[in-house]
Amino acid sequence: MKRIFAFVLLLVALSVAWSIPAQAQRTTTAENMRRSRQEAKQQQKVSKKLSKKQRKAMKKYDKARRSAAKKASRRAR
């Protein structure tokens, strides 16, 4: 009797556990819009960060190029 009760209890617990994620995956239109706005904002943030990094690298490259040109002109004298 205890085995049957434990088996039925296990089946009930598993059926409840399987039904919860299916319901949680349903999203409303408002939820989809909110998520897409968040993802767009995150993408914009990443893009901004990469462009800042690129600008910094270009400044460093230009500075090194000017410095090299200055040294070359001093040597030519």
C-alpha positions as CSV (number, residue, x, y, z in Angstrom):
1,M,0.0,0.0,0.0
2,K,2.8,2.4,0.9
3,R,4.5,1.6,-2.4
4,I,1.4,2.4,-4.4
5,F,0.9,5.7,-2.5
6,A,4.6,6.7,-3.1
7,F,4.3,5.8,-6.8
8,V,1.1,7.9,-7.2
9,L,2.7,10.8,-5.3
10,L,5.7,10.6,-7.5
11,L,3.5,10.7,-10.7
12,V,1.6,13.7,-9.4
13,A,4.8,15.6,-8.5
14,L,6.3,14.8,-12.0
15,S,3.1,15.9,-13.8
16,V,3.1,19.2,-11.9
17,A,6.8,19.8,-12.6
18,W,6.3,19.2,-16.3
19,S,3.3,21.5,-16.6
20,I,5.0,24.5,-15.1
21,P,7.7,25.2,-17.7
22,A,5.2,24.9,-20.6
23,Q,3.1,27.6,-19.0
24,A,6.1,29.8,-18.2
25,Q,7.3,29.8,-21.9
26,R,4.1,31.5,-23.1
27,T,4.9,35.2,-23.5
28,T,2.6,38.1,-24.3
29,T,3.1,40.8,-26.9
30,A,4.0,43.3,-24.3
31,E,6.7,40.9,-22.9
32,N,8.1,40.3,-26.4
33,M,8.3,44.1,-27.0
34,R,10.0,44.7,-23.6
35,R,12.5,41.9,-24.3
36,S,13.3,43.3,-27.8
37,R,13.8,46.8,-26.4
38,Q,16.2,45.4,-23.8
39,E,18.1,43.4,-26.4
40,A,18.3,46.4,-28.7
41,K,19.6,48.5,-25.9
42,Q,22.2,45.9,-25.0
43,Q,23.3,45.7,-28.7
44,Q,23.6,49.5,-28.9
45,K,25.7,49.5,-25.7
46,V,28.0,46.8,-27.1
47,S,28.3,48.7,-30.4
48,K,29.0,51.9,-28.6
49,K,31.7,50.2,-26.6
50,L,33.4,48.7,-29.7
51,S,33.3,52.0,-31.6
52,K,34.9,53.8,-28.6
53,K,37.6,51.1,-28.5
54,Q,38.2,51.6,-32.2
55,R,38.4,55.4,-31.9
56,K,41.0,54.9,-29.1
57,A,43.1,52.6,-31.3
58,M,43.0,55.0,-34.2
59,K,44.1,57.9,-32.0
60,K,47.0,55.7,-30.7
61,Y,47.9,54.8,-34.3
62,D,47.9,58.4,-35.4
63,K,50.0,59.5,-32.5
64,A,52.6,56.8,-33.2
65,R,52.6,57.7,-36.9
66,R,53.1,61.4,-36.1
67,S,55.9,60.5,-33.7
68,A,57.6,58.3,-36.2
69,A,57.4,61.0,-38.9
70,K,58.8,63.6,-36.4
71,K,61.7,61.2,-35.6
72,A,62.4,60.6,-39.3
73,S,62.4,64.3,-40.0
74,R,64.9,64.9,-37.2
75,R,67.2,62.2,-38.6
76,A,67.1,63.7,-42.0
77,R,68.5,67.0,-40.9
